[in-house]
Amino acid sequence: MGEEVRIEEKAEVDWERLGRVAIEAIANSHDVFVADATLSHAVGEEELEWPQGERPWSRAGQLVDAFITDFLRRALSEEGDLRSRLRDPTHAALDGATSDLAELLRHRRLYGALLAPLEGVRFREEVSLADGVEIVEFTPPLREEFWGLWGSGTWTATAIQPTELLKWTHAVRVSVEGDDFQAPNWTPAQEAAERALTAIRLCVDGPVVADFGWLRLDPPGALYGSRLGGGAGLTRRPQGGRRTFDFRLVGRDVAVELVTNFDRLPGAEGDPAFDLALRRFSSAFDRLSDEDRLIDHWVAFEALFAPEDNRELRFRASLRIARFIGRDPAERADLFRWLKRSYDWRSRIVHGGGQPSGKEAKQLGDLQSAVRFTEAALRRALGRWIDPEVSHQLSALDAEFLR
């Protein structure tokens, strides 16, 4: 192989030289086994054995394959004789490939982020929700990269359309990393992104959705991570609910409320009633019809404000909700009237009453208005429910009526 590389202390290894030795072994003897053995010590693997001359799977071997891919991609993008470039250790293609491999071997980590593009909302500035969780601009370079990977015309079963890409200006970004060349654990990142989406919905009205989750590794780990089982990918929800080119512009005041909601949500979770209400609030955004959205909203309300039974549900639940979210007597009285009307719509839907007509239609109003009002009321109720300084004991709430 020309020269031997002994790895005694990883901290003292010349990673660039190690990479050159590996690629030179392939260029001079076409022997990937030698290259695998060269890198196996660097990644902490035992000495490799090749039974019957067959190349076994190993992390070192995956690194070598990715290294060759990176080198050839760089080399083929330039002019000149490929064979001479393969044998020339001073060529820029080899410099770039060995530099990236050296960085990966030196740090032994894969870095990246889960990006969840947001639809229906834009932000005046980026928002930090927690360490490693933020709302960032979905920049033109990110759009171009995303389109190249997943856009219509690419070989993917989840190809997106241009109209979808045009709606995204910001995304939830959750940082991830994997130690010792292991794939990052995406599950906590997905949970954090879902929590961020819920926090946004609690302070922004309208159809805010995040249909995609882009698992993106940072270079140089993106190339090597795919070989080590930690590559990027795309998750997609089944599309439903309202879709619009309208958006809510979020300023600094709402951003402060958003951060507060994100911090408070974990403290309220674990209560079965609240968990059910939050699930139904979220699922309403995926519904296709106003009828289904209204039913979701009232399932949430009943879980929070009428868990005992169904007796006097229309009156009792409406009164409790109005008392809980109303700011003064006049607003509570108005809320109480609207909530009873909304509940009447709910009852008509679940009992198959069809569209009202005549006097009843005038009393109920239109369904779309009832849904918008009910969603807004539920948003306020959930926002107050997660406030640790606000009591939501129903007995205490009922006692307020006697004062």
C-alpha positions in Angstrom: 0.0 0.0 0.0 3.1 2.3 0.0 3.0 3.2 3.6 1.4 1.8 6.8 -0.8 3.9 9.1 -0.8 2.8 12.7 -3.5 4.2 14.9 -2.4 4.4 18.5 -4.2 7.4 19.9 -7.3 8.7 18.0 -6.6 12.2 19.2 -3.2 12.2 17.4 -4.4 10.7 14.1 -3.8 12.7 11.0 -7.3 12.1 9.5 -6.5 13.7 6.2 -3.5 11.4 5.7 -5.6 8.4 6.7 -8.1 9.2 4.1 -5.5 9.6 1.4 -4.0 6.3 2.3 -7.4 4.6 2.0 -8.2 6.2 -1.4 -4.7 5.5 -2.7 -5.1 1.8 -1.8 -8.2 1.7 -4.1 -6.6 3.7 -6.9 -3.3 1.7 -6.9 -4.5 -1.8 -6.2 -8.4 -1.6 -6.6 -8.5 -3.2 -3.2 -11.4 -1.9 -1.0 -10.5 -4.5 1.6 -7.3 -2.6 2.4 -9.2 0.6 2.6 -11.8 -1.0 4.9 -9.0 -2.3 7.2 -7.4 1.1 7.3 -10.6 2.8 8.5 -11.8 0.0 10.8 -9.4 1.0 13.6 -10.6 4.6 13.3 -14.2 3.8 13.9 -13.5 1.4 16.8 -14.1 -1.9 15.0 -12.2 -5.1 15.5 -9.9 -6.4 12.9 -11.9 -7.4 9.8 -12.0 -10.8 8.3 -13.1 -11.7 4.8 -14.3 -15.3 4.6 -13.9 -16.8 1.2 -12.8 -13.4 -0.2 -16.2 -11.9 0.3 -16.4 -8.4 1.7 -18.4 -8.3 4.9 -20.6 -5.4 6.0 -18.9 -3.0 8.3 -19.1 0.6 9.3 -15.6 1.1 8.0 -16.7 -0.3 4.7 -19.7 2.0 4.5 -17.5 4.9 5.1 -15.1 3.8 2.4 -18.0 3.4 -0.1 -19.4 6.9 0.8 -15.8 8.3 0.5 -15.5 6.8 -3.0 -18.9 8.2 -3.9 -18.0 11.7 -2.7 -14.6 11.6 -4.4 -16.0 10.5 -7.7 -18.8 13.0 -7.6 -16.2 15.8 -7.1 -13.8 14.4 -9.7 -16.4 13.8 -12.4 -17.7 17.3 -12.0 -14.3 18.6 -13.4 -12.5 18.3 -16.7 -9.5 16.1 -17.3 -8.5 12.4 -17.2 -10.3 10.6 -14.4 -7.5 8.0 -14.0 -4.9 10.6 -13.4 -7.0 12.4 -10.9 -7.6 9.1 -9.0 -3.8 8.7 -8.6 -3.1 12.3 -7.8 -3.2 12.9 -4.0 -2.9 16.7 -4.5 -6.0 17.1 -6.6 -8.8 19.3 -5.3 -11.4 16.5 -5.5 -9.3 14.3 -3.2 -8.6 17.2 -0.9 -12.3 18.0 -0.5 -13.2 14.3 0.0 -10.5 13.6 2.5 -11.2 16.9 4.4 -14.9 15.9 4.8 -14.1 12.4 5.9 -11.5 13.7 8.3 -14.0 16.0 9.9 -16.4 13.1 10.4 -13.8 10.8 11.8 -12.5 13.5 14.1 -15.9 14.4 15.7 -17.5 10.9 15.3 -21.0 12.6 15.2 -23.8 13.1 12.8 -25.6 16.4 13.1 -28.8 17.5 11.5 -32.3 18.7 12.1 -36.0 17.9 11.6 -37.6 20.6 9.5 -41.4 20.9 9.5 -42.5 23.5 7.0 -45.5 25.5 8.2 -48.5 26.4 6.1 -51.0 29.2 7.0 -48.6 31.3 9.1 -45.6 33.5 8.7 -43.3 35.2 11.2 -41.8 38.6 11.2 -38.6 37.2 12.8 -37.2 33.8 13.8 -38.4 32.5 17.2 -36.4 30.4 19.7 -38.8 28.1 21.6 -36.2 26.1 23.5 -32.6 24.9 23.2 -32.5 23.3 19.8 -36.1 24.1 18.9 -36.8 27.2 16.9 -39.0 28.6 14.1 -36.7 29.6 11.2 -37.1 31.0 7.7 -37.5 28.3 5.0 -34.9 29.9 2.8 -34.6 29.7 -1.0 -31.5 27.4 -0.8 -33.6 25.0 1.5 -36.5 25.2 -1.0 -34.2 24.4 -3.9 -32.7 21.4 -2.0 -36.1 20.2 -0.9 -37.5 20.4 -4.4 -34.5 18.6 -5.8 -35.1 15.7 -3.4 -38.8 15.5 -3.2 -40.4 17.7 -5.9 -42.7 16.5 -8.6 -40.6 14.7 -11.3 -38.3 13.1 -8.8 -38.3 9.4 -8.1 -40.2 9.4 -4.9 -43.7 8.2 -3.9 -44.3 11.4 -1.8 -43.5 13.9 -4.5 -44.8 17.4 -3.6 -46.4 19.9 -6.0 -45.2 23.5 -6.6 -48.3 24.9 -5.0 -47.4 23.2 -1.7 -43.8 24.6 -1.8 -45.0 28.1 -2.5 -47.0 28.2 0.8 -43.9 27.7 3.0 -42.0 30.7 4.3 -41.1 29.3 7.8 -40.5 25.9 9.4 -40.1 24.4 12.9 -36.5 23.3 13.2 -35.4 20.7 15.8 -31.7 20.0 16.1 -30.5 16.3 16.4 -27.2 14.5 16.6 -26.0 11.0 16.8 -22.9 9.9 18.8 -20.2 7.5 17.6 -21.5 7.4 14.0 -24.9 6.3 15.2 -28.1 7.6 13.5 -29.8 10.5 15.3 -32.9 9.6 17.3 -35.6 11.3 15.3 -38.5 10.4 17.6 -37.9 13.2 20.3 -37.4 15.7 17.5 -40.8 14.7 15.9 -42.4 15.1 19.3 -40.9 18.5 19.8 -42.0 19.6 16.4 -45.6 18.4 17.1 -45.5 20.3 20.4 -44.4 23.5 18.6 -47.2 23.1 16.1 -49.7 22.8 18.9 -48.3 25.9 20.6 -48.7 27.8 17.4 -52.3 26.7 17.0 -53.1 27.8 20.5 -52.2 31.4 19.7 -52.9 31.7 16.0 -56.3 31.3 14.5 -56.9 29.7 11.1 -55.7 26.5 9.5 -52.1 26.2 10.5 -50.7 22.8 9.4 -47.4 21.1 9.0 -47.9 18.1 6.6 -44.2 17.3 6.1 -41.3 16.3 8.3 -37.9 16.6 6.6 -35.1 14.6 8.3 -32.0 16.4 7.1 -28.4 15.7 8.0 -25.8 18.4 7.8 -22.8 18.0 5.6 -20.5 16.0 5.6 -22.7 13.7 7.6 -25.5 13.7 5.0 -23.5 11.5 2.7 -22.0 9.2 5.3 -25.1 9.1 7.5 -27.1 7.5 4.7 -24.6 4.6 4.6 -24.6 4.2 8.4 -28.4 4.0 8.6 -29.0 7.6 9.7 -29.8 9.2 6.4 -32.3 11.9 5.7 -35.9 11.2 4.7 -39.4 12.6 4.5 -42.5 11.9 6.5 -45.9 13.1 5.3 -49.3 13.2 7.0 -52.4 12.2 5.1 -53.6 15.5 3.8 -57.0 16.8 4.9 -58.7 19.8 6.4 -58.7 23.3 5.1 -56.0 24.5 2.6 -55.6 28.1 1.7 -53.0 30.6 0.5 -54.1 33.0 3.3 -51.7 33.2 6.2 -51.5 34.9 9.7 -48.5 37.1 10.1 -47.1 36.6 13.6 -45.4 39.6 15.3 -43.4 39.8 18.5 -46.3 39.9 20.9 -47.8 36.6 19.6 -44.3 35.1 19.5 -44.0 35.7 23.2 -47.3 33.9 23.8 -46.1 31.1 21.5 -42.9 30.5 23.6 -45.1 30.5 26.8 -47.4 27.9 25.3 -44.5 25.7 24.3 -43.1 25.9 27.8 -46.4 25.2 29.5 -47.7 22.3 27.4 -45.6 19.5 29.1 -46.9 20.5 32.5 -50.6 20.0 31.5 -50.0 16.7 29.6 -50.7 13.5 31.5 -54.2 14.5 32.5 -56.5 12.2 30.4 -59.2 14.8 30.0 -56.7 17.4 28.7 -54.9 14.9 26.5 -58.2 14.0 24.9 -59.2 17.6 24.4 -55.8 18.5 22.9 -55.9 15.5 20.5 -59.4 16.5 19.3 -58.4 20.1 18.9 -55.4 19.0 16.7 -57.4 16.4 14.8 -60.0 19.1 13.8 -57.3 20.7 11.6 -57.2 17.5 9.5 -61.0 17.2 9.0 -62.5 17.8 5.6 -65.9 19.0 6.7 -67.2 21.6 9.1 -69.5 19.0 10.7 -66.5 16.8 11.7 -64.6 19.8 13.0 -67.5 20.9 15.2 -67.9 17.4 16.6 -64.1 17.3 17.5 -64.4 20.7 19.2 -67.3 19.5 21.4 -65.7 16.2 22.3 -62.8 18.4 23.6 -65.1 20.7 25.5 -67.0 17.8 27.0 -63.8 16.2 28.2 -62.8 19.3 30.0 -66.1 20.8 31.2 -68.6 18.0 31.4 -66.9 14.8 32.3 -69.6 13.6 34.7 -72.5 12.7 32.5 -74.7 14.0 29.7 -77.5 15.5 31.8 -78.0 19.2 31.1 -74.9 19.1 28.9 -76.0 22.0 26.7 -76.6 24.2 29.6 -74.0 23.1 32.1 -71.0 22.9 29.7 -71.9 26.2 28.0 -72.2 27.9 31.3 -68.8 26.5 32.6 -67.0 27.4 29.4 -68.4 30.9 29.4 -67.4 31.4 33.0 -63.9 30.0 32.4 -62.9 32.1 29.3 -65.1 35.1 29.7 -63.4 38.3 30.8 -66.5 40.1 32.3 -70.2 39.4 32.8 -71.2 40.9 29.5 -68.8 38.8 27.5 -69.8 35.7 29.5 -73.4 36.2 28.6 -72.6 36.6 25.0 -70.4 33.5 25.0 -73.1 31.5 26.7 -75.6 32.3 24.0 -73.2 31.4 21.2 -72.1 28.2 22.9 -75.7 27.0 23.2 -76.2 27.7 19.6 -73.0 25.8 18.7 -74.1 22.9 20.8 -77.5 22.8 19.0 -75.6 22.5 15.8 -73.6 19.7 17.3 -76.7 17.9 18.4 -78.3 18.3 15.0 -75.3 16.8 13.2 -74.8 13.8 15.4 -78.6 12.9 15.3 -78.8 13.3 11.5 -80.9 16.3 11.5 -79.7 17.7 8.2 -79.7 21.3 7.2 -82.2 23.5 9.2 -84.7 25.6 7.4 -87.0 28.5 8.1 -87.2 29.8 11.7 -84.7 27.2 13.0 -82.1 28.2 10.4 -82.4 31.8 11.5 -82.0 30.8 15.2 -78.9 28.6 14.5 -77.1 30.8 12.0 -74.8 29.2 9.5 -72.6 26.2 10.4 -69.3 27.8 9.2 -69.7 30.7 11.7 -70.5 28.3 14.5 -67.4 26.3 13.7 -65.2 29.4 13.7 -66.6 30.6 17.0 -66.3 27.2 18.7 -62.7 26.8 17.5 -61.8 30.2 18.9 -63.5 29.5 22.2 -61.7 26.1 22.5 -58.4 27.8 21.7 -58.9 30.2 24.5 -60.0 27.5 26.9 -56.9 25.3 26.2 -54.7 28.3 26.5 -56.0 29.1 30.0 -56.1 25.4 31.0 -52.3 25.2 30.6 -51.7 28.3 32.7 -50.4 27.0 36.1 -51.9 30.0 37.9 -55.5 29.3 36.6 -57.6 26.8 38.5 -59.7 24.5 36.3 -61.4 22.5 39.1 -65.0 22.2 38.0 -66.3 22.4 41.6 -64.5 25.8 42.1 -65.8 26.9 38.7 -69.4 26.1 39.7 -69.0 27.9 43.0 -68.2 31.1 41.1 -71.8 31.2 39.9 -72.9 31.8 43.5 -70.8 34.8 44.0 
